Amino acid sequence: MNYNNIDKKMAKGLNLKQTVLVETVIENGKTSINIYLNNSRRRSEAFTEMYQGAFKPSKKKDEVQKSYRLLKLTKALDEIGSKGAKEGVRFYQSEAYKADPEKPAKEAPETAPEAPVEE
């Protein structure tokens, strides 16, 4: 699955209730956080669609340490606070991102044309 880099502002405009995959990477003492979005409704959906296959946690002997968690986007945003890309926080949106289903718009009640007033 391919992911495109997006900014934090764009990520905040997406479904905040979705489950996201949070990747923490520690390399040469520097920590960076990558948040992957594909609009998963449930934790199990995020696990099967995002985590399995594409992402593997690192072993203790690996030079680059990677760990993964599944969180709701709101909790992930609260956790990182005001940090942005300069502080090592990046957001990635899946090319297969499923947009929220649109709610049918409520139709305005039809008003009857006004009858001319006779005097």
C-alpha positions in Angstrom: 0.0 0.0 0.0 1.4 3.4 -0.9 1.2 6.5 1.3 1.5 10.1 0.4 2.9 12.7 2.8 0.3 15.3 4.0 0.6 18.1 6.4 -0.9 18.3 9.9 -3.5 20.8 9.0 -4.9 18.5 6.2 -4.8 15.5 8.7 -6.9 17.5 11.2 -9.5 18.1 8.5 -10.0 14.3 8.0 -12.1 11.9 10.2 -10.8 12.5 13.7 -12.5 9.3 14.9 -10.6 7.0 12.6 -8.0 4.5 13.9 -4.5 5.4 12.7 -1.2 3.5 12.8 1.5 5.4 14.8 5.0 4.4 14.0 7.8 5.5 16.3 11.3 5.3 14.8 14.5 5.8 16.9 17.6 6.1 14.8 20.9 7.4 16.1 19.2 8.7 19.2 16.7 10.8 17.2 13.0 9.9 17.5 10.5 10.5 14.7 6.8 9.7 14.6 4.9 8.8 11.5 1.1 8.6 11.5 -0.6 6.6 8.8 -4.2 7.2 7.9 -6.6 5.2 5.8 -9.9 6.0 7.5 -10.3 2.7 9.4 -13.4 2.7 11.4 -12.4 -0.1 13.8 -9.1 -1.2 15.4 -9.3 -4.6 13.8 -9.8 -3.0 10.4 -6.7 -0.8 10.8 -4.7 -3.8 12.0 -5.6 -6.0 9.0 -5.5 -3.3 6.3 -2.5 -1.3 7.5 -0.3 -3.1 9.9 -0.2 -6.7 8.7 2.3 -7.2 5.9 3.6 -3.7 5.4 5.0 -2.9 8.8 7.3 -5.0 11.0 8.5 -4.1 14.5 12.3 -4.1 14.9 14.3 -6.6 16.8 16.4 -5.5 19.8 19.6 -6.0 17.8 18.5 -3.8 14.8 20.2 -0.4 14.4 16.9 1.4 13.7 14.2 0.7 16.4 10.6 0.8 15.2 7.5 0.3 17.2 3.8 0.5 16.3 0.5 1.4 18.0 -3.1 1.8 16.9 -4.8 4.9 18.2 -7.7 7.1 17.4 -6.6 10.2 15.4 -7.8 12.5 18.2 -5.7 10.7 20.8 -2.6 10.7 18.5 -3.0 14.5 17.8 -3.4 15.1 21.6 -0.3 13.1 22.3 2.0 14.9 19.8 0.6 18.3 20.8 1.9 21.2 18.7 4.9 19.3 17.3 5.2 19.4 13.5 7.3 18.0 10.7 10.4 19.9 12.0 10.2 18.0 15.3 9.9 14.7 13.4 6.2 14.2 13.2 4.9 13.3 9.8 1.4 12.3 8.5 0.9 9.9 5.6 -2.5 9.3 3.8 -3.1 6.0 2.0 -3.6 6.3 -1.7 -6.7 4.1 -1.1 -8.1 6.4 1.6 -11.8 5.8 1.9 -13.6 9.1 2.3 -16.4 9.3 4.8 -19.7 8.3 3.3 -21.7 11.5 2.6 -24.9 11.9 4.6 -27.9 12.6 2.4 -28.7 16.3 2.5 -32.1 17.0 4.1 -34.3 18.5 1.5 -35.8 21.8 2.3 -39.6 21.6 2.8 -41.3 22.8 -0.3 -43.3 26.0 0.2 -46.5 26.5 -1.6 -46.5 29.5 -3.9 -48.3 32.3 -2.2 -51.8 33.0 -3.5 -52.3 36.6 -4.7 -54.0 38.6 -2.0 -57.4 40.0 -3.1 -58.7 43.2 -1.6 
